[in-house]
Amino acid sequence: MNTAVKKVALVTGASSGIGEATARKLLDAGYRVYAGARRVARMQPLAAAGATLLELDVTDDASMLAAMATIERETGRLDALVNNAGYGSYGSLEDVPLEEGRRQFEVNVFGLARLTQLALPMMRAQGSGRIVNVTSIGGKIGEPFGSWYHATKFAVEGMSDSLRMELHPFGIDVIVIEPGAIKTEWNGIAREGLLKYSGDSDYRVGARQHANLLLSGYEGNLSSAPAVVAATIVKSILAAQPKTRYAAGGGARTVLCLRSLLSDRAFDGLMRTFSKQAQKPAH
């Protein structure tokens, strides 16, 4: 097949979970896929499936510049950028060091913004493109011990809304994907950080309860496989007129509906109740 006419996509955080599943589905859809992540060895199965691997660290400007230069040199175009790389930093605001809070923003917000900056010249030149920002239902709700994480997701939601309007004249769409509870490495990293920072502090009772809630919510029957979110991402990229937002998997629509119906105090109480009901020992 003539690769010059193939549409091109870059997926970040492609070494596992939603990113890996999205890369596979875009390959199935006929895209030339660049899969970016720090852990290149973990992406070898994607290479076998036809993806081009990029060592990509969204906290390293040189890494992002090199990745985008490779895509421009090899294809001269970029039709879809899936900003999926990210993680959840949990712990009480009082306990989590500011250095960790800054790192959370560096990965989830500034890395996404910088890579988008680098992608836009190609998209503007071709007069088309899709920027897909994977946020979370956490960009619309809060939860105890997730202040840094939710702050980043609220930020990306606002950034996406602004970017969508300023890119409209260039034929570039900005799409927000809001996953719910998904079976990925995210959950283990979030719980590990929560217990590290607050598991033995003055916040320990609530922190341990919330760690149990995360465990039961993300590894239980209500959570979804990464492929569910990946299918939504690819659907949005292929749509003639994509929605501005898509809620996907893991009770996302239910939670967002409850948040829209309940007052702030009522939703706070609901989250506290869920935490207290999760009594399984944290791992």
C-alpha positions in Angstrom: 0.0 0.0 0.0 1.2 3.5 -0.8 2.1 4.9 2.6 2.0 8.5 1.1 -1.8 8.4 1.1 -2.2 6.6 4.4 -3.6 8.7 7.3 -1.1 9.0 10.1 -1.7 8.9 13.9 0.5 9.3 16.9 -0.6 7.7 20.1 1.2 8.5 23.4 1.4 6.2 26.4 1.2 3.3 24.0 3.1 0.7 26.0 0.0 -0.6 27.8 -3.6 -0.1 28.5 -5.7 2.4 26.6 -2.8 3.6 24.4 -1.8 0.1 23.3 -5.4 -0.8 22.5 -5.9 2.4 20.6 -2.8 1.9 18.5 -4.1 -1.6 17.6 -7.5 -0.3 16.6 -6.0 2.5 14.5 -3.9 -0.1 12.7 -7.0 -2.1 12.0 -8.6 1.0 10.6 -5.8 1.4 8.1 -3.8 4.2 9.7 0.0 4.4 9.8 0.5 4.4 13.5 3.4 5.8 15.5 3.3 4.4 19.0 5.1 6.5 21.6 6.2 5.6 25.1 9.2 5.6 27.4 9.1 1.8 27.6 10.0 0.8 24.0 10.6 -2.8 24.8 7.0 -3.1 26.0 5.8 -2.0 22.6 7.4 -4.8 20.6 4.1 -6.5 20.0 2.8 -3.3 18.4 5.8 -3.2 16.1 5.0 -6.8 15.1 1.4 -5.6 14.3 2.7 -2.9 12.0 3.2 0.2 14.3 6.3 2.4 14.2 7.8 2.7 17.6 9.0 6.0 19.1 10.9 6.4 22.4 8.8 9.3 23.7 8.9 10.9 27.1 6.4 13.8 27.5 8.5 15.4 30.2 11.5 15.7 27.9 11.3 18.4 25.2 14.1 16.9 23.1 12.3 13.6 23.1 9.1 15.2 21.8 10.9 17.3 19.2 12.7 14.1 17.9 9.4 12.2 17.7 7.6 14.8 15.7 10.6 15.4 13.5 10.6 11.7 12.7 6.9 11.7 11.7 7.3 14.8 9.6 10.4 13.4 7.8 8.9 10.0 7.1 5.3 10.9 6.3 5.0 14.7 6.0 1.6 14.7 7.7 -0.2 13.9 10.9 -4.0 13.3 10.9 -4.5 12.3 14.5 -2.7 13.0 17.8 -4.0 10.9 20.7 -2.7 12.5 23.9 -3.1 9.5 26.2 0.1 9.5 28.3 -0.6 10.2 32.0 -0.9 8.8 35.5 -2.7 9.5 38.7 -0.9 11.0 41.7 -2.9 10.4 44.9 -2.6 11.4 48.5 -3.9 14.3 50.6 -2.9 17.7 49.4 -1.1 18.3 52.8 1.0 15.1 52.5 2.0 15.1 48.8 5.2 17.1 48.2 4.9 20.0 45.8 7.6 18.4 43.7 5.3 15.5 43.0 2.4 17.9 42.3 4.6 19.6 39.7 5.5 16.3 38.1 1.8 15.4 37.9 1.2 18.6 35.9 4.3 18.1 33.8 3.1 14.7 32.6 -0.7 15.3 32.4 -0.8 18.9 31.2 2.4 20.4 30.0 3.5 17.3 28.1 0.2 17.1 26.4 0.3 20.9 25.6 3.8 20.8 24.2 3.2 17.8 22.0 0.1 19.5 20.7 2.1 22.6 19.9 4.6 20.5 17.9 1.8 18.7 16.0 -0.2 21.7 14.9 2.1 23.1 12.2 1.6 19.9 10.1 -2.1 19.8 10.8 -2.5 23.5 9.9 -0.5 23.0 6.7 -2.8 20.2 5.6 -5.9 21.9 6.7 -7.2 19.0 8.8 -6.5 16.9 11.9 -7.9 15.5 15.1 -6.4 16.3 18.5 -7.8 13.6 21.0 -7.2 14.4 24.6 -7.8 11.5 27.0 -9.0 13.1 30.3 -11.2 11.2 32.7 -14.5 11.6 34.4 -12.1 13.0 36.9 -12.1 16.2 34.8 -15.7 16.7 35.8 -15.7 15.4 39.4 -13.5 15.5 42.5 -12.7 12.8 45.0 -10.8 12.8 48.3 -7.1 12.3 48.0 -7.1 13.1 44.2 -6.6 16.8 44.3 -3.5 16.9 42.1 -4.8 14.4 39.6 -8.2 16.0 39.3 -6.6 19.4 39.0 -4.7 18.2 35.9 -7.8 16.7 34.3 -9.9 19.8 34.9 -7.1 21.8 33.3 -7.0 19.6 30.2 -10.8 19.9 29.9 -10.6 23.7 29.9 -7.6 23.7 27.6 -9.4 21.5 25.2 -12.5 23.7 25.1 -10.3 26.8 24.4 -8.2 25.0 21.8 -11.3 23.7 20.0 -12.4 27.2 19.3 -9.1 28.6 18.2 -8.4 25.7 15.8 -11.8 25.7 14.2 -10.7 28.0 11.3 -7.9 25.6 10.4 -10.2 22.5 10.1 -8.7 20.8 13.2 -11.1 19.1 15.7 -10.3 18.8 19.4 -12.0 15.9 21.1 -12.1 15.0 24.8 -12.4 11.3 25.9 -13.6 10.8 29.5 -13.0 7.2 30.6 -14.5 5.8 33.8 -13.0 2.9 35.7 -10.7 1.0 33.3 -8.6 -2.0 34.0 -5.1 -0.6 33.5 -1.9 0.0 35.4 -3.3 3.4 36.4 -5.1 2.0 39.4 -2.1 0.3 41.0 0.0 3.4 40.6 -2.7 5.6 42.1 -3.2 3.3 45.1 0.6 3.0 45.7 1.0 6.7 45.8 -2.0 7.2 48.0 -0.7 4.8 50.6 2.9 6.0 50.3 1.9 9.6 51.1 -1.1 9.3 53.3 -1.4 5.7 54.4 0.3 6.4 57.7 -0.3 10.1 58.1 -3.1 11.8 60.1 -5.2 11.1 57.0 -4.6 7.4 57.2 -8.2 6.3 58.0 -9.7 8.0 55.0 -6.7 7.3 52.8 -6.9 3.5 53.4 -10.7 3.5 52.9 -10.2 5.3 49.6 -7.4 3.0 48.5 -9.9 0.1 49.0 -12.5 2.0 46.9 -10.0 2.4 44.1 -9.2 -1.3 44.3 -12.8 -2.4 44.2 -13.9 0.2 41.6 -11.1 -0.4 39.1 -10.7 -4.2 39.5 -14.3 -5.1 40.0 -17.2 -5.9 37.7 -18.1 -2.3 37.0 -14.7 -1.5 35.4 -14.1 -1.9 31.6 -11.3 -3.2 29.4 -9.0 -0.6 27.7 -10.4 -1.7 24.4 -13.8 -0.1 25.3 -12.1 3.3 25.5 -9.9 2.6 22.4 -13.0 1.9 20.4 -14.5 5.2 21.4 -11.3 7.0 20.5 -11.1 5.5 17.1 -14.8 6.2 16.5 -14.2 9.8 17.3 -11.3 10.0 14.9 -13.2 8.4 12.0 -16.4 10.4 12.6 -17.3 12.9 9.9 -18.5 15.3 12.6 -17.1 14.1 16.0 -18.7 15.1 19.3 -16.7 17.4 21.5 -16.8 14.8 24.3 -17.2 11.1 24.7 -17.7 9.4 28.1 -16.5 5.8 27.8 -16.6 2.6 30.0 -16.5 1.9 33.7 -19.7 3.7 34.7 -18.6 7.0 33.2 -22.0 8.1 32.0 -23.7 7.1 35.3 -21.2 9.1 37.4 -21.3 12.1 35.1 -25.1 12.0 35.2 -25.1 11.9 39.0 -22.7 14.8 39.2 -25.0 16.9 37.0 -28.0 16.1 39.2 -26.6 16.3 42.7 -25.5 19.4 44.6 -21.8 19.7 45.6 -22.6 18.6 49.2 -24.7 15.6 48.1 -22.0 14.4 45.7 -19.4 14.8 48.5 -21.5 12.7 50.7 -21.9 10.0 48.0 -18.2 9.8 47.6 -17.6 9.5 51.3 -20.2 6.7 51.5 -18.6 4.8 48.7 -15.2 5.0 50.5 -16.6 3.8 53.8 -18.3 0.8 52.2 -15.1 -0.4 50.5 -13.7 -2.4 53.5 -11.5 -4.9 51.7 -7.8 -4.7 52.8 -5.7 -2.5 50.5 -2.9 -4.2 48.7 
